[in-house]
Amino acid sequence: MENYTSLGRHTILDMYECDQAILDNPVALEQIMLQAAALAKATIIKAHFHQFAPQGVSGSVIIAESHFNIHTWPENGYAAIDLFTCGKDLNPETAVNYLVEKLNCKRHNLSHLKRGEHYVGVT
């Protein structure tokens, strides 16, 4: 595993051409995001998902190691996801692969940021 010298990793995922029905279903999205967190080896604390009118969902899975968030625009087939993880044992890449599959995403962009990179004392 990579030797991390930051307090956390922020994985940003833009997903295009996703299944519109799934993107507008808060129950399905909550289950998918919870499973993604579990696959990443995160410690799940709590989840909250909200359905907007006329469409769209925002949701968060709070994990001991930070959070997994999703915001959807079903009318565009688009989801914005960010996975903020702290600790060396988590694997956000596993969560990304699962999310791409479960949202039937045809195209996506992935970015990674190191958070707290200049924190003195990080090993």
DSSP file (Angstrom, degrees, kcal/mol; ACC not computed):
  #  RESIDUE AA STRUCTURE BP1 BP2  ACC     N-H-->O    O-->H-N    N-H-->O    O-->H-N    TCO  KAPPA ALPHA  PHI   PSI    X-CA   Y-CA   Z-CA
    1    1 A M              0   0    0      0, 0.0    88,-0.0     0, 0.0    87,-0.0   0.000 360.0 360.0 360.0 148.6    0.0    0.0    0.0
    2    2 A E        -     0   0    0      1,-0.1     2,-1.0    86,-0.1     0, 0.0  -0.249 360.0-115.0 -59.2 146.0    1.1    3.5   -0.7
    3    3 A N        -     0   0    0      2,-0.0     2,-0.3     0, 0.0    -1,-0.1  -0.762  35.4-153.8 -86.4 103.2    2.9    5.3    2.1
    4    4 A Y        -     0   0    0     -2,-1.0    84,-0.1     1,-0.1     5,-0.0  -0.617  21.3-178.8 -84.7 135.1    0.5    8.2    3.0
    5    5 A T        +     0   0    0     -2,-0.3     2,-0.3   118,-0.1   114,-0.2  -0.068  58.6  80.3-119.7  30.0    1.9   11.3    4.6
    6    6 A S  S    S-     0   0    0    112,-0.1   110,-0.2     1,-0.1   111,-0.2  -0.836  82.8-117.0-129.8 168.4   -1.3   13.2    5.0
    7    7 A L  S    S-     0   0    0    108,-1.3    80,-0.5    -2,-0.3     2,-0.3   0.800  91.1  -4.0 -75.5 -28.8   -4.2   13.1    7.5
    8    8 A G  E     -AB  86 115A   0    107,-2.0   107,-3.0    78,-0.2     2,-0.4  -0.986  57.8-125.0-159.1 166.8   -6.7   12.0    4.9
    9    9 A R  E     -AB  85 114A   0     76,-3.3    76,-2.9    -2,-0.3     2,-0.6  -0.972  17.2-158.9-118.7 133.0   -7.5   11.2    1.3
   10   10 A H  E     -AB  84 113A   0    103,-2.9   103,-2.1    -2,-0.4     2,-0.6  -0.940   7.3-166.0-115.2 110.7  -10.4   12.9   -0.5
   11   11 A T  E     -AB  83 112A   0     72,-3.1    72,-2.9    -2,-0.6     2,-0.5  -0.864   4.3-164.0 -99.3 122.7  -11.6   11.0   -3.5
   12   12 A I  E     -AB  82 111A   0     99,-2.7    99,-2.5    -2,-0.6     2,-0.5  -0.934   5.9-172.7-113.7 126.0  -13.8   13.0   -5.9
   13   13 A L  E     -AB  81 110A   0     68,-3.2    68,-2.7    -2,-0.5     2,-0.6  -0.969  11.7-167.9-127.1 117.6  -15.9   11.1   -8.4
   14   14 A D  E     -AB  80 109A   0     95,-2.4    95,-2.4    -2,-0.5     2,-0.5  -0.927  16.3-164.2-100.6 122.2  -18.0   12.7  -11.2
   15   15 A M  E     -AB  79 108A   0     64,-2.7    64,-2.0    -2,-0.6     2,-0.3  -0.934   6.2-172.6-117.1 127.2  -20.3   10.1  -12.7
   16   16 A Y  E     + B   0 107A   0     91,-3.3    91,-1.5    -2,-0.5    90,-1.1  -0.815  61.3  19.5-117.8 154.4  -22.0   10.6  -16.0
   17   17 A E  S    S+     0   0    0     59,-0.5    89,-0.6    -2,-0.3    -1,-0.2   0.907  82.9 161.2  56.2  47.1  -24.7    8.7  -18.0
   18   18 A C        -     0   0    0     59,-2.5     2,-0.5    -3,-0.2    86,-0.2  -0.455  53.5 -76.3 -91.3 167.7  -25.9    6.8  -14.8
   19   19 A D     >  -     0   0    0     84,-2.4     4,-2.1     1,-0.2     5,-0.2  -0.533  40.8-154.2 -65.6 113.9  -29.2    5.0  -14.3
   20   20 A Q  H  > S+     0   0    0     -2,-0.5     4,-0.8     1,-0.2    -1,-0.2   0.845  90.1  55.5 -64.1 -36.3  -31.7    7.9  -13.8
   21   21 A A  H >4 S+     0   0    0      1,-0.2     3,-0.6     2,-0.2    -1,-0.2   0.904 109.7  46.1 -65.0 -41.2  -34.1    5.7  -11.8
   22   22 A I  H >4 S+     0   0    0      1,-0.2     3,-1.9     2,-0.2     7,-0.3   0.907 107.7  57.5 -66.8 -41.1  -31.4    4.7   -9.3
   23   23 A L  H 3< S+     0   0    0     -4,-2.1    34,-0.2     1,-0.3    -1,-0.2   0.691 109.2  46.5 -64.2 -17.0  -30.2    8.4   -9.0
   24   24 A D  T << S+     0   0    0     -4,-0.8    -1,-0.3    -3,-0.6    -2,-0.2   0.156  93.5  89.3-109.2  17.7  -33.7    9.4   -7.9
   25   25 A N    <>  -     0   0    0     -3,-1.9     4,-2.6     1,-0.1     5,-0.2  -0.878  51.5-173.5-119.7  98.8  -34.2    6.6   -5.4
   26   26 A P  H  > S+     0   0    0      0, 0.0     4,-2.2     0, 0.0     5,-0.2   0.834  85.8  53.0 -63.4 -32.3  -33.0    7.5   -1.9
   27   27 A V  H  > S+     0   0    0      2,-0.2     4,-2.0     1,-0.2     5,-0.2   0.945 112.5  43.5 -67.5 -47.2  -33.5    4.0   -0.4
   28   28 A A  H  > S+     0   0    0      1,-0.2     4,-2.4     2,-0.2    -1,-0.2   0.919 114.5  50.4 -62.8 -43.9  -31.5    2.4   -3.2
   29   29 A L  H  X S+     0   0    0     -4,-2.6     4,-2.9    -7,-0.3     5,-0.2   0.890 108.0  52.9 -63.8 -39.1  -28.7    5.0   -3.0
   30   30 A E  H  X S+     0   0    0     -4,-2.2     4,-2.5    -5,-0.2    -1,-0.2   0.937 111.2  46.3 -61.5 -45.2  -28.5    4.7    0.8
   31   31 A Q  H  X S+     0   0    0     -4,-2.0     4,-2.2     2,-0.2    -2,-0.2   0.902 114.1  48.4 -63.9 -41.1  -28.0    0.9    0.5
   32   32 A I  H  X S+     0   0    0     -4,-2.4     4,-2.3     2,-0.2    -2,-0.2   0.921 113.5  46.2 -64.7 -44.8  -25.4    1.4   -2.3
   33   33 A M  H  X S+     0   0    0     -4,-2.9     4,-2.2     2,-0.2    -2,-0.2   0.882 111.9  51.5 -68.2 -37.8  -23.5    4.0   -0.4
   34   34 A L  H  X S+     0   0    0     -4,-2.5     4,-2.2    -5,-0.2    -1,-0.2   0.911 111.8  47.0 -63.6 -41.5  -23.5    1.9    2.8
   35   35 A Q  H  X S+     0   0    0     -4,-2.2     4,-2.8     2,-0.2    -2,-0.2   0.888 109.7  53.7 -67.4 -38.3  -22.2   -1.1    0.9
   36   36 A A  H  X S+     0   0    0     -4,-2.3     4,-1.6     2,-0.2    -2,-0.2   0.916 110.0  47.8 -60.8 -42.8  -19.5    1.0   -0.7
   37   37 A A  H  <>S+     0   0    0     -4,-2.2     5,-2.5     2,-0.2     4,-0.3   0.910 112.0  49.5 -64.1 -42.2  -18.4    2.2    2.7
   38   38 A A  H ><5S+     0   0    0     -4,-2.2     3,-1.5     1,-0.2    -2,-0.2   0.915 109.4  51.1 -63.3 -43.1  -18.4   -1.4    4.0
   39   39 A L  H 3<5S+     0   0    0     -4,-2.8    -1,-0.2     1,-0.3    -2,-0.2   0.820 105.8  56.0 -64.2 -30.2  -16.3   -2.6    1.0
   40   40 A A  T 3<5S-     0   0    0     -4,-1.6    51,-2.0    -5,-0.2    -1,-0.3   0.504 118.6-115.1 -77.8  -3.6  -13.8    0.2    1.7
   41   41 A K  T < 5 +     0   0    0     -3,-1.5    -3,-0.2    -4,-0.3     2,-0.2   0.774  62.2 156.6  73.0  29.2  -13.4   -1.2    5.2
   42   42 A A      < -     0   0    0     -5,-2.5     2,-0.8    -6,-0.1    -1,-0.2  -0.482  48.7-119.5 -82.5 155.8  -14.9    2.0    6.8
   43   43 A T        -     0   0    0     -2,-0.2    21,-2.8     0, 0.0     2,-0.3  -0.866  32.5-142.0 -95.8 106.3  -16.5    2.0   10.2
   44   44 A I  E     +C   63   0A   0     -2,-0.8    19,-0.2    19,-0.2     3,-0.1  -0.529  29.3 168.3 -77.8 130.4  -20.1    3.2    9.5
   45   45 A I  E     -     0   0A   0     17,-3.1     2,-0.3     1,-0.4    18,-0.2   0.818  61.2 -26.2-102.4 -54.0  -21.6    5.5   12.1
   46   46 A K  E     -C   62   0A   0     16,-1.5    16,-3.3     2,-0.0    -1,-0.4  -0.986  49.2-147.5-163.8 151.8  -24.9    6.9   10.6
   47   47 A A  E     -C   61   0A   0     -2,-0.3     2,-0.3    14,-0.2    14,-0.2  -0.966  11.0-178.6-127.3 147.2  -26.5    7.6    7.2
   48   48 A H  E     -C   60   0A   0     12,-2.4    12,-2.7    -2,-0.4     2,-0.4  -0.963   4.0-179.0-145.1 128.5  -29.0   10.2    6.1
   49   49 A F  E     -C   59   0A   0     -2,-0.3     2,-0.4    10,-0.2    10,-0.2  -0.976   7.8-160.5-130.1 141.9  -30.5   10.6    2.7
   50   50 A H  E     -C   58   0A   0      8,-3.1     8,-2.0    -2,-0.4     2,-0.5  -0.982   9.6-145.1-128.3 131.6  -32.9   13.3    1.4
   51   51 A Q  E     -C   57   0A   0     -2,-0.4     2,-0.2     6,-0.2     6,-0.2  -0.817  18.6-151.9 -92.3 128.0  -35.2   13.2   -1.6
   52   52 A F        -     0   0    0      4,-3.3     4,-0.1    -2,-0.5    -2,-0.0  -0.647  24.9 -91.0 -95.1 157.2  -35.7   16.6   -3.4
   53   53 A A  S    S+     0   0    0     -2,-0.2    -2,-0.0     1,-0.2     0, 0.0  -0.956 107.8   9.9-111.0 132.4  -38.8   17.6   -5.4
   54   54 A P  S    S-     0   0    0      0, 0.0     2,-0.3     0, 0.0    -1,-0.2  -0.989 135.3 -35.7 -85.3 -12.6  -39.3   17.2   -8.2
   55   55 A Q  S    S+     0   0    0     17,-0.1   -31,-0.1    -4,-0.0    -2,-0.1  -0.990  80.7  77.6-162.8 165.2  -36.1   15.0   -8.3
   56   56 A G        -     0   0    0     -2,-0.3    -4,-3.3    -4,-0.1     2,-0.4  -0.059  45.5-131.5 107.4 152.5  -32.7   14.4   -7.0
   57   57 A V  E     -C   51   0A   0     15,-0.3    15,-2.5   -34,-0.2     2,-0.4  -0.995   9.6-166.8-138.7 140.8  -31.1   13.0   -3.8
   58   58 A S  E     +CD  50  71A   0     -8,-2.0    -8,-3.1    -2,-0.4     2,-0.3  -0.992  21.8 167.9-122.7 139.2  -28.4   14.1   -1.4
   59   59 A G  E     -CD  49  70A   0     11,-2.7    11,-2.4    -2,-0.4     2,-0.4  -0.999  20.3-160.9-152.8 153.7  -27.0   11.7    1.1
   60   60 A S  E     -CD  48  69A   0    -12,-2.7   -12,-2.4    -2,-0.3     2,-0.6  -0.995   7.1-161.2-134.4 139.7  -24.2   11.2    3.6
   61   61 A V  E     -CD  47  68A   0      7,-2.8     7,-2.1    -2,-0.4     2,-0.5  -0.976  20.3-149.8-114.8 113.1  -22.7    8.2    5.2
   62   62 A I  E     -CD  46  67A   0    -16,-3.3   -17,-3.1    -2,-0.6   -16,-1.5  -0.723  19.3-176.0 -84.6 128.0  -20.8    9.3    8.3
   63   63 A I  E >   -CD  44  66A   0      3,-2.3     3,-2.0    -2,-0.5   -19,-0.2  -0.857  40.2-114.1-120.7 157.1  -17.9    7.0    9.0
   64   64 A A  T 3  S+     0   0    0    -21,-2.8   -20,-0.1    -2,-0.3    -1,-0.1   0.804 121.1  52.4 -58.4 -27.2  -15.5    7.0   11.9
   65   65 A E  T 3  S-     0   0    0    -22,-0.3    21,-1.0     1,-0.1     2,-0.4   0.344 131.2 -82.8 -94.3   5.1  -12.8    7.8    9.3
   66   66 A S  E <   -DE  63  85A   0     -3,-2.0    -3,-2.3    19,-0.2     2,-0.3  -0.969  68.4 -49.2 136.7-110.9  -14.8   10.8    7.9
   67   67 A H  E     -DE  62  84A   0     17,-1.8    17,-2.7    -2,-0.4     2,-0.4  -0.997  17.6-144.6-159.5 159.4  -17.6   10.6    5.3
   68   68 A F  E     -DE  61  83A   0     -7,-2.1    -7,-2.8    -2,-0.3     2,-0.3  -0.996  32.5-175.4-123.3 120.9  -19.1    9.4    1.9
   69   69 A N  E     -DE  60  82A   0     13,-2.9    13,-1.8    -2,-0.4     2,-0.3  -0.894  10.3-174.5-121.2 149.8  -21.4   11.9    0.2
   70   70 A I  E     -DE  59  81A   0    -11,-2.4   -11,-2.7    -2,-0.3     2,-0.4  -0.998   6.2-177.6-141.1 142.0  -23.5   11.8   -2.9
   71   71 A H  E     -DE  58  80A   0      9,-2.0     9,-3.0    -2,-0.3     2,-0.3  -0.993  18.6-159.1-135.5 130.3  -25.6   14.4   -4.7
   72   72 A T  E     - E   0  79A   0    -15,-2.5   -15,-0.3    -2,-0.4     7,-0.2  -0.857  26.1-170.2-121.1 150.2  -27.6   13.5   -7.8
   73   73 A W  E >>> - E   0  78A   0      5,-2.9     5,-1.9    -2,-0.3     3,-1.8  -0.791  14.5-179.5-126.5  82.9  -29.2   15.1  -10.8
   74   74 A P  G >45S+     0   0    0      0, 0.0     3,-1.0     0, 0.0    -1,-0.1   0.845  77.6  63.5 -57.4 -36.0  -31.3   12.3  -12.3
   75   75 A E  G 345S+     0   0    0      1,-0.3   -55,-0.1     2,-0.1   -51,-0.0   0.747 113.1  36.0 -61.5 -22.1  -32.5   14.4  -15.1
   76   76 A N  G <45S-     0   0    0     -3,-1.8   -59,-0.5     2,-0.2    -1,-0.3   0.412 107.9-121.5-106.5  -2.2  -28.9   14.7  -16.3
   77   77 A G  T <<5 +     0   0    0     -3,-1.0   -59,-2.5    -4,-0.7     2,-0.4   0.802  69.3 137.5  65.5  28.2  -27.8   11.1  -15.4
   78   78 A Y  E   < - E   0  73A   0     -5,-1.9    -5,-2.9   -62,-0.2     2,-0.4  -0.863  34.4-177.6-117.1 140.6  -25.2   12.8  -13.2
   79   79 A A  E     -AE  15  72A   0    -64,-2.0   -64,-2.7    -2,-0.4     2,-0.5  -1.000  13.1-155.0-133.4 135.4  -23.9   12.0   -9.6
   80   80 A A  E     +AE  14  71A   0     -9,-3.0    -9,-2.0    -2,-0.4     2,-0.4  -0.950  23.0 179.2-107.0 122.9  -21.3   14.0   -7.7
   81   81 A I  E     -AE  13  70A   0    -68,-2.7   -68,-3.2    -2,-0.5     2,-0.4  -0.971  13.3-173.2-128.2 137.2  -19.6   11.8   -5.0
   82   82 A D  E     -AE  12  69A   0    -13,-1.8   -13,-2.9    -2,-0.4     2,-0.6  -0.997   4.8-167.3-132.1 135.9  -16.9   12.5   -2.5
   83   83 A L  E     -AE  11  68A   0    -72,-2.9   -72,-3.1    -2,-0.4     2,-0.6  -0.953   5.9-172.5-119.8 107.5  -15.2   10.0   -0.3
   84   84 A F  E     +AE  10  67A   0    -17,-2.7   -17,-1.8    -2,-0.6     2,-0.4  -0.910  13.8 175.0-106.1 117.1  -13.1   11.5    2.5
   85   85 A T  E     -AE   9  66A   0    -76,-2.9   -76,-3.3    -2,-0.6     2,-0.4  -0.956  17.8-164.6-127.7 141.0  -11.2    8.9    4.4
   86   86 A C  E     +A    8   0A   0    -21,-1.0   -78,-0.2    -2,-0.4     3,-0.1  -0.924  53.5  50.2-117.4 147.4   -8.6    9.0    7.1
   87   87 A G  S    S-     0   0    0    -80,-0.5     3,-0.4    -2,-0.4   -78,-0.1  -0.035  78.5-103.7 104.1 151.7   -6.3    6.1    8.0
   88   88 A K  S    S+     0   0    0      1,-0.2    -1,-0.1    -2,-0.1   -86,-0.1   0.646 107.7  64.9 -83.9 -16.4   -4.1    3.8    6.1
   89   89 A D  S    S+     0   0    0     -3,-0.1    -1,-0.2   -48,-0.1     2,-0.1   0.590  78.6  96.4 -89.8  -9.7   -6.4    0.8    6.2
   90   90 A L        -     0   0    0     -3,-0.4   -49,-0.2    -4,-0.1   -50,-0.1  -0.474  56.5-156.0 -82.0 153.4   -9.3    2.1    4.1
   91   91 A N    >>  +     0   0    0    -51,-2.0     4,-1.0    -2,-0.1     3,-0.9  -0.734  17.6 171.6-130.0  82.9   -9.6    1.4    0.4
   92   92 A P  H 3> S+     0   0    0      0, 0.0     4,-2.4     0, 0.0     5,-0.1   0.763  76.1  69.1 -64.3 -23.5  -11.7    4.1   -1.4
   93   93 A E  H 3> S+     0   0    0      1,-0.2     4,-2.2     2,-0.2     5,-0.2   0.869  96.5  52.7 -63.3 -35.7  -10.8    2.6   -4.8
   94   94 A T  H <> S+     0   0    0     -3,-0.9     4,-1.9     2,-0.2    -1,-0.2   0.904 109.3  49.6 -63.7 -41.3  -12.8   -0.5   -4.0
   95   95 A A  H  X S+     0   0    0     -4,-1.0     4,-2.6     2,-0.2    -2,-0.2   0.906 108.6  53.0 -63.4 -42.4  -15.8    1.8   -3.2
   96   96 A V  H  X S+     0   0    0     -4,-2.4     4,-2.6     1,-0.2     5,-0.2   0.939 108.8  48.7 -59.3 -48.8  -15.3    3.7   -6.5
   97   97 A N  H  X S+     0   0    0     -4,-2.2     4,-1.8     1,-0.2    -1,-0.2   0.903 112.7  48.5 -59.4 -41.9  -15.4    0.5   -8.5
   98   98 A Y  H  X S+     0   0    0     -4,-1.9     4,-2.9     2,-0.2    -1,-0.2   0.916 111.4  49.5 -64.0 -44.5  -18.5   -0.7   -6.7
   99   99 A L  H  X S+     0   0    0     -4,-2.6     4,-2.2     2,-0.2     6,-0.2   0.907 108.7  52.1 -63.6 -43.3  -20.3    2.7   -7.2
  100  100 A V  H  <>S+     0   0    0     -4,-2.6     5,-2.3    -5,-0.2    -1,-0.2   0.917 114.9  43.7 -58.4 -43.5  -19.5    2.8  -10.9
  101  101 A E  H ><5S+     0   0    0     -4,-1.8     3,-1.3    -5,-0.2    -2,-0.2   0.951 115.1  45.9 -67.0 -50.2  -21.0   -0.7  -11.3
  102  102 A K  H 3<5S+     0   0    0     -4,-2.9    -2,-0.2     1,-0.3    -1,-0.2   0.772 113.6  47.7 -71.3 -27.2  -24.1   -0.2   -9.2
  103  103 A L  T 3<5S-     0   0    0     -4,-2.2   -84,-2.4    -5,-0.2    -1,-0.3   0.369 107.6-125.1 -91.5   5.7  -25.1    3.2  -10.7
  104  104 A N  T < 5 -     0   0    0     -3,-1.3     2,-0.4   -86,-0.2    -3,-0.2   0.908  41.6-173.7  51.2  46.7  -24.6    1.8  -14.2
  105  105 A C      < -     0   0    0     -5,-2.3   -87,-0.2    -6,-0.2    -1,-0.2  -0.563  21.7-172.7 -77.4 127.0  -22.2    4.6  -14.9
  106  106 A K  S    S+     0   0    0    -90,-1.1     2,-0.3   -89,-0.6   -89,-0.2   0.698  73.1  16.8 -90.9 -21.5  -21.0    4.8  -18.5
  107  107 A R  E     +B   16   0A   0    -91,-1.5   -91,-3.3    -7,-0.1     2,-0.3  -0.989  67.8 168.7-153.4 138.9  -18.4    7.5  -18.0
  108  108 A H  E     -B   15   0A   0     -2,-0.3     2,-0.4   -93,-0.2   -93,-0.2  -0.993  23.6-143.6-151.4 158.4  -16.6    9.0  -14.9
  109  109 A N  E     -B   14   0A   0    -95,-2.4   -95,-2.4    -2,-0.3     2,-0.4  -0.970  19.1-161.5-120.8 139.9  -13.8   11.3  -13.8
  110  110 A L  E     +B   13   0A   0     -2,-0.4     2,-0.3   -97,-0.2   -97,-0.2  -0.977  10.1 177.0-127.7 133.3  -11.8   10.6  -10.7
  111  111 A S  E     -B   12   0A   0    -99,-2.5   -99,-2.7    -2,-0.4     2,-0.4  -0.958  11.9-155.4-131.9 152.3   -9.6   12.9   -8.7
  112  112 A H  E     -B   11   0A   0     -2,-0.3     2,-0.4  -101,-0.2  -101,-0.2  -0.993   8.5-174.0-129.6 136.4   -7.6   12.5   -5.5
  113  113 A L  E     -B   10   0A   0   -103,-2.1  -103,-2.9    -2,-0.4     2,-0.5  -0.972  21.4-134.5-124.6 143.3   -6.6   15.1   -2.9
  114  114 A K  E     -B    9   0A   0     -2,-0.4     2,-0.4  -105,-0.2     3,-0.4  -0.854  23.6-154.2 -91.9 131.3   -4.4   14.7    0.1
  115  115 A R  E    S+B    8   0A   0   -107,-3.0  -107,-2.0    -2,-0.5  -108,-1.3  -0.886  73.7   9.4-108.2 137.7   -5.9   16.5    3.1
  116  116 A G  S >  S+     0   0    0     -2,-0.4     3,-1.5  -110,-0.2    -1,-0.2   0.854  77.4 158.1  66.9  34.5   -3.7   17.8    5.9
  117  117 A E  T 3   +     0   0    0     -3,-0.4    -2,-0.1     1,-0.3     5,-0.1   0.804  68.4  47.2 -63.7 -30.9   -0.6   17.1    3.9
  118  118 A H  T 3  S+     0   0    0      2,-0.1     2,-0.3     3,-0.0    -1,-0.3   0.195  76.9 135.6 -99.9  17.3    1.6   19.5    5.8
  119  119 A Y    X   -     0   0    0     -3,-1.5     3,-1.3  -114,-0.2     2,-0.3  -0.508  57.9-124.5 -66.9 125.2    0.5   18.4    9.3
  120  120 A V  T 3  S+     0   0    0     -2,-0.3     3,-0.1     1,-0.2    -1,-0.1  -0.553  92.1  28.7 -72.9 130.1    3.6   18.1   11.5
  121  121 A G  T 3  S+     0   0    0      1,-0.3     2,-0.3    -2,-0.3    -1,-0.2   0.389  77.6 141.0 103.5  -1.8    3.9   14.6   13.0
  122  122 A V    <         0   0    0     -3,-1.3    -1,-0.3  -117,-0.2  -115,-0.1  -0.561 360.0 360.0 -72.3 133.7    2.2   12.6   10.3
  123  123 A T              0   0    0     -2,-0.3    -1,-0.1    -3,-0.1  -118,-0.1   0.404 360.0 360.0-109.1 360.0    3.9    9.3    9.8
